Amino acid sequence: MIEGQKQYVLKHTLLFIFLIAVVNAFSQTDSTKKIKAPKHYFTPTLFSDYYTTPQKNLDQRFRKGTEDLAIRKRLENYQYSQLVGGFYFPIITKDYDHADGSTGNFHLLGTGSYMMAMPRFGGTSNHNLLKASIGIRGIYNSGRKGIWFADISPFMSTDLSAHSNTAYRWGGTFLYDYMANPYLSFRFGVTRTFVLGNRNFLPYFGIRIGRLDKIYLSMQFPRNVTFSFPMGRFLRGSIYFKPMGGLFNMANNDSIYTKNKDNTILYGRYELISGFRLDANFNKHVSVFVSTGFTGVKYLSFFSETENKNNRLVLNDFYHEKISRGLFVDVGFTIRIGRAKSIYNNYNLYETFNLNSTIDVGDNNTNTGDGNIPNQTKNKEKSNLKIKDVQDLIEAQDLY
């Protein structure tokens, strides 16, 4: 890790420690005071992860008539790292009791995230590209078969290392989740995403087979394919495939593009990664994960801001290149603050939480994990888990 990246990681870590300390200070209360029952199923949540790949030489192959050999020579080689952080918090939670005895609920969440993308080329100056978003999402769980999900995430993109224009874009996902039973669900909708290194409007469709608190296979296009399995009460492993990428404003101070003398160009990246992820859910407040594997299909692209000024669909690049496969490492954590209403054995709410984690805040295709959903275990562990959840339920009923 180079010195600049170390500084960003250190600043990021200190910021989260400060936030946790502030929240903890305000959460302290006199033991003689009545503790209010939680109003929400979701709690204020902070998350972060760091992803990195090794340096690679650029491919020698070009599309005839479109690539400029001088650009490849100027770039020389390529290495990529990113630091992602974010949060979500409940604004409104409403429960609805139906005549058949089922209970539905509506959740309105405020969201925010940032990504520091750090592409490194051997022949250019360093670029630290910021993408920051503030958004909102609503989830309506009918309590029966259906769950509606809507997310909108406006964001800005700029280059912090040199003068560049600031772009304002938005990503969003709208879908319907049909849960036939706890072992089977389907999702249908549409998404506006930049994860594929361009601006794409795509259909969203998915299927999950298996219970979320046991072993399951989830295939969610264009987000991920995941085979997930419990490894005891606190650990969960998963084998997965998913795209990683984004579109960022980058200063043209290295004169990568000279045709229109743009002071800003667009940098797009796309990777299809496959690997193993281990989540450790220490308690209902803290989760960490570590993941590693291979990045196989890997591209970088550059786009002219001027040439795409009036382009409302997929952007046209002036240069792109395929990168050879390699390893990646991804580590992160999630912190949930405060108490929430119990969701124990409520599979509609399990599905609601999985929707919220699968479709990440900020359109970065990261995943906070499902630490809210307890692993279903056997024998003694199962008995202990039930006792623990009953204790959580008692807390939620405000018996103080």
Secondary structure, 3 states (H helix, E strand, C coil): CCHHHHHHHHHHHHHHHHHHHHHHHHHCCCCCCCCCCCCCCCCCEEEEEEEECCCEECCCCCCCCCCCHHHHHHHCEEEEEEEEEEEEEEEEEEEEECCCCCEEEEEEEEEEEEEEEEEEECCCCCCCEEEEEEEEEEEEECCCCEEEEEEEEEEEEEECCCCCCCEEEEEEEEEEEEEEECCEEEEEEEEEECCCCCCEEEEEEEEEECCCCCCEEEEEECCEEEEEEECCCCEEEEEEEEEEEEEEEEECCCCCCCCCCCCEEEEEEEEEEEEEEEEEECCCCEEEEEEEEEEEEEEEEEEECCCCCCCCCCCCEEEEEECCCEEEEEEEEEEECCCCCCCCCCHHHHHHHHHHHHCCCCCCCCCCCCCCCCCCCCHHHHHHHHHHHHHHHHHHCCCC
